[in-house]
Amino acid sequence: MSIPANLKYTKDHEWVSIDGDIATVGITHFAQKELGDIVYVEVETLDQTLAKDEVFGTVEAVKTVSDLFLPLSGEIIEFNEGLESAPETVNSDPYGAGWMIKVKISDASEIDALLSDQAYKELIGA
């Protein structure tokens, strides 16, 4: 199972890539595998500022719908529009083309609370 070392993770199975004050967020390989075939990704929070752990959207798989939790406080500045026509990209490339949102980070101190790749591996028993 792929768990890139250059990313940060949450206990809710989101991954975070940080570039300056912009965070790119998606769900982990483990999460997409648990959900199964993803058929829809919904983010209605574009241009909104949310607090850490607030729901920023949902991901719908064939058998379930799951909330997506914001790993860092900030403004949702971009949604991966490619997921509208090809949500299955989250299954095939969760750490690349399957990213979900970009966030302008409002509290950089929250980054320290994210999990390292090793801590995330321990969480999921990998």
RAQUIPE-V170751 format. One record per residue. N is the residue number from 1. RES is the residue in three letters. NEAR is the number of other ideal C-beta (glycine too) atoms within 10 Angstrom. Layout:
BEGIN
n = {N;N}
res = {RES;RES}
near = {NEAR;NEAR}
END
This chain:
BEGIN
n = {1;2;3;4;5;6;7;8;9;10;11;12;13;14;15;16;17;18;19;20;21;22;23;24;25;26;27;28;29;30;31;32;33;34;35;36;37;38;39;40;41;42;43;44;45;46;47;48;49;50;51;52;53;54;55;56;57;58;59;60;61;62;63;64;65;66;67;68;69;70;71;72;73;74;75;76;77;78;79;80;81;82;83;84;85;86;87;88;89;90;91;92;93;94;95;96;97;98;99;100;101;102;103;104;105;106;107;108;109;110;111;112;113;114;115;116;117;118;119;120;121;122;123;124;125;126}
res = {MET;SER;ILE;PRO;ALA;ASN;LEU;LYS;TYR;THR;LYS;ASP;HIS;GLU;TRP;VAL;SER;ILE;ASP;GLY;ASP;ILE;ALA;THR;VAL;GLY;ILE;THR;HIS;PHE;ALA;GLN;LYS;GLU;LEU;GLY;ASP;ILE;VAL;TYR;VAL;GLU;VAL;GLU;THR;LEU;ASP;GLN;THR;LEU;ALA;LYS;ASP;GLU;VAL;PHE;GLY;THR;VAL;GLU;ALA;VAL;LYS;THR;VAL;SER;ASP;LEU;PHE;LEU;PRO;LEU;SER;GLY;GLU;ILE;ILE;GLU;PHE;ASN;GLU;GLY;LEU;GLU;SER;ALA;PRO;GLU;THR;VAL;ASN;SER;ASP;PRO;TYR;GLY;ALA;GLY;TRP;MET;ILE;LYS;VAL;LYS;ILE;SER;ASP;ALA;SER;GLU;ILE;ASP;ALA;LEU;LEU;SER;ASP;GLN;ALA;TYR;LYS;GLU;LEU;ILE;GLY;ALA}
near = {9;9;18;13;8;9;20;22;24;23;14;15;22;23;28;20;16;17;8;8;11;14;24;18;24;29;27;23;22;21;21;23;13;14;21;12;12;24;14;12;24;16;20;11;19;13;9;13;14;18;12;17;15;14;12;24;20;14;24;15;18;9;8;10;12;17;11;24;18;25;26;26;18;24;15;22;15;16;21;21;8;13;23;12;7;14;20;13;20;25;18;12;14;22;18;10;14;23;22;23;24;18;25;15;20;15;11;14;9;18;14;7;11;21;18;13;16;12;12;21;16;11;14;16;6;13}
END
